[in-house]
């Protein structure tokens, strides 16, 4: 199918944002808005994942927009963090529907903290009826330390290669023990305040005053659309999110709703960086689009 790729510059509260809109010749009524994850990334995504997946989805009739929000990539203005991108999303959604007028319903696509941003803000937009979320970020110093102790150090202690290194005197305990003890200390809740606990974005007062994972949960609770969770077997971020869910009856109930679909990719890393993982992400996403109700 022929696809028109349209570069666009648009306004967000006086700052200029940059995006690319992929419009198929015959676009479906359901489109995708891709949100770039934080860190040193931009609208192409890690390993150009967003570009490659957007082009493949558009070739299958799904219009896609990917963009840089303020302070990331070519996005103008000050970087505000993933919790404070309500205005960026509003500006991007309006621009997307202007350039792809056949699109009536929009799915937010995001990995890591972009998935968290979708949970925080997706419910606020009536045109957003779906979310595709990869390994949502819900971290604190305590929860991160628990995951590292349980899934990194314990795995190492079970590894024969580790013990061969120890008995051959090639293991330096003075390098490893401080990290281990520090993580044990933080995992016991002795490491100080939770990361980003009180930072808020626009309108977050409606979601309460707790740490952002609690506000994330409340935003997700208010979201009435369908959700696809793409979860990587090799991601510590995914393991930390699953720990959060396992210890929260309310999170467990939310993810058990019939509107939530989970697809695990055991061999994938946090960024789905291999060709096989990317192909599985695309296949699972297109199947979800085809099968979910409008």
N, C-alpha and C positions, 0 to 999 in steps of 0.2 A: 504494500500500500504506500502511495506517495505521502510524504510527511513534510510539512513546512516548518522549519526551525526559525523562530522569530526572536531576535535579541531585543530586549526592552529595558529602558531606564524609567523608573517611576518614583514618585514622591512618597516619603514616609515622615510626616511631621517636620518637613523642611530639609530632610536628608534624602539623597538620591540612592536608590537601591537598583541593583542590576540583576536581570534574570534572563532565562531562555525558555521560550514556550514552544513545545513540540505539538503541532496541530495536524492530526491525520486528515487525509482528504475526506474521509467519512468518520467523523469523531463520534464516539458514544456519548451518552448523556452523563456518564460518570467519568470524572477526570481525577488526576492525582497532583497534589501540591507537595513537592519534595523540600524538606527542611534540612539544611546542612547542619551536621553535628559540630559542636564547639571544638576549640583547639585550632591548630594551623590548617584549617580546611576552607574550601570554598565550594561553589555550586557544582563543580565536577565531582565532588565527593572523594573519599579515600580510594586510591587505586582507580580513579575515574569511574567508580561504581555508579554514581548517580547519572552520569552522562550515558554510559552504556545501557543501563537498565531503562532509562527514559526513552532512548531511541528504540529499544526492543518493544517496550510497551506501546509506544506510538505506532510502531509498525503493525501492532495487533489491534489498532483502533482506539486506544486509550490516550486522550490528550493529557500532556504532562507539563507542569511548570516547575523549574528548579531555580532557586534564587539565593542571593546572599543577603542575610539580614544585617542590620546596622552593626558596623564594627568588624564584620567578618568578610574575608575575600575582598571584593570590590565594593562592598556596601559602605556608604558614607556614614558619618556620625560616630558617636562613641559606642564602644562595645558594652552592652548592658547585661549580657549573660542570658542563658536559655530561659530563665524564669520570667524575663521581662520583654517578651517579643509579641505581645498582643497586638500592638499597633502595626508591627512589621507583617504579621499574618493577615491582618485586616486589609492592608494595602496590597499585599500579594494576591489575596483571594479576589479582590475587586479587579485587579489588572488581568488576572488569569481569565475570569469570566468575560471581560471585555474583549480579549483577543481570541477566546474560544467560546463564542456565544452559545454553542450547542450544549455546553457543559452546564448541567443543572445541579448535580450533586458532586461533592469533592471529597476525596480521601486524602488525609494527611499522611505523609510518608516520612518517617524519621528513625534514626538509630541512635542509641546511647542517650545523650541529653536532649537530642531532638525528639526522641520518643517521649521523654519526660515532659518536654514543652507541649507536645500534642495532648498528653493527659491533662496537663494544667489548663490548657486553653481551648481544646477542640470543642467542648460543650457550649462555648460562647457563640459559636457561629452556626446559624440554622442551615446553611448550605453544606456544612461538613457532616456527612452521614457515615463516614468510615475512617478507620485509622489502620495503617500498617506500621507496626512498631518492632524494631529490632533491638533486642537486649536492652530494655529500659534501664536508665541510670537512676539509682536510688541509694546513694552512698552516704555513709557517715564514717568518721574515724573508727568507731567501735565495730560497725558491721563489716567494714573493709578488712580490719585486722582479723576478725573471726573467720572470714572466707580464706584469707591468706594462710592462717594457721591450719585450717581444716583441709583445704584443697591443694596447698602448695607444700607446706612442711610435712604433713602426714604422708602425702604421696611420695615425697623424697625419702622418708624413713622406711617406706615399703619397697623402695627401689634397690635391687641388688647392686647396681652400678654405684650407687651412693656408698654402700657399705664397703665395696671393693676399694673405693677411693679412700675411705676412712682407714681401713686396715693396711693400705699401702702407704700411709702417712702423707697422702697428697691432699688431705682435707685440712683447711685452716679454720679451726673453731673460733678464733678471735675475730674473724671477719663475719661469720654467720651468726654466732650467738647473740651479739647485741641486737641484730634485726629481729631474731626470734623472740628474745625477751621483751623487746619493745612492742611487738605485735601481740604477745600474750598479755602485756600490761594494758594495751588499748582495748583488746577484746574483752577484758574484764570490766570495761567502762571507766578506766582510770586515766584515759588519755585526753580529757578535756572536752570541750563542746563539740557538738556534731557539726560537720562541715555544712556551710550554707544554711544553717538551721533557721535563721531569721530573715534571710534575704527574701524580698517579695517583688513580684512584678505587678503591673497595673491590674487592679481589680482583685488581687489575691486576698484582700480582706474578706471577700465573700466566702473564701474557702477555709477560714480560720486563721489562727496565729501560730500554729505548730511548725515543726520542721517541714521542709519541702516534700519529703515522701508522704507525709500525712495530707498535705494539700493536693499532691498528685492523686492520691487515692480518692479524695473527695471530688476532684474534677472528673476523674474517670467514672466515679459513681453517678455523676450527673449526665454523663454522655449517653445518649440514647441510641446511637448507631451501632454498626458492626465493627469488630476489631479482629485483625490478624496479628498474632504474636509470632515473630520469627526469632527463634532462640538458638544460640550457638553452644555446642557442647564444650568448646575449649575456652569460653569467655568467663573470666572472673567477674565481670560486670553482670552477666546473666546469672551466675551462681549467687552473687550477692542479692540480686532481685528475688531469686527463688527462696533464699533464706528469709528475706523480709516477708514474702507471701506465706511461707510455712509457719511463721510465728505470729500471723495475724489472721484471725477468723474472718475479719471483714474483707481483707484482700482476697482470701481464699474464696469467699462467696462471690465477689465481683468477677473473678476470673473463671468461675464455674457457670456464669450466665450463658444462656444459649447463643447470645450474640457474639461470644468470644471464641475464636478458633486459635489453637496453638499448633505451630509446626516447628519441630525440633530438627536441627541439622547437626548431628553429633560431631562430625569432623571439622566443623567450621570454627574460625576464630571470631573475635569481636567484630571485625570489619567485613566478614564474609569475603575475604580477599582472594580466595582461589577461584579458578574458572568453574570448578564443579559446584562450589558453594553459591556463586553468583547465578549459575544456571538453575539451581534448585530454588533460590529466592524468587527468580522470575517465574518459574513454572508454578510454584505454590501461590504466588500473588495473582497470576492470571486465572488460575483455577478458582481462587477465592472470589475474584471479580465475577466470574461466570456463574457461580453458584449462589452468591448471597442475594437476598431479596433487595429490591430497590427501596 
